[in-house]
């Protein structure tokens, strides 16, 4: 892998290589599995190409918070004691639908106001247009996957952040 570590969002080849070589995630384009090299060529030909992986293959559940609650969730994450004192940061993907937190497979909390993708559901990945990492799913100082939290840890502050958003809505 010739790209510098960690990959930057401006380095599609580095991102694609990290998904396959470091995380072991298969890449999909148009429903077909592709190599990192082919994905890069497809993106060069058509920047609108969506590169994704399945939640099952990535070993994650993806919890998406709607755009209106993103600020509250971000503040709650920063101040939550579980994520202080050297705890692993939660991988966060930013996209057109809101903020997506990656948690250990099979552990996502079922809550009103959030959407959970799991199993065969697809997770769009940067460098797909409109999708970027706030916090990537790898260790920034070494070439290894991030440790994913159990989704139960997120439940209390997600419930608060999402309910605050719905409580503020009027008729």
Secondary structure as UniProt FT lines:
FT   TURN            9..10
FT   HELIX           12..17
FT   HELIX           18..22
FT   STRAND          27..29
FT   TURN            30..31
FT   STRAND          32..34
FT   HELIX           36..45
FT   TURN            47..48
FT   STRAND          51..54
FT   HELIX           55..58
FT   STRAND          60..66
FT   HELIX           67..69
FT   HELIX           70..79
FT   HELIX           81..83
FT   TURN            85..86
FT   STRAND          92..95
FT   TURN            96..97
FT   STRAND          98..104
FT   TURN            105..106
FT   TURN            112..113
FT   STRAND          114..117
FT   TURN            119..120
FT   STRAND          122..124
FT   TURN            126..127
FT   TURN            129..130
FT   STRAND          132..135
FT   HELIX           152..167
//
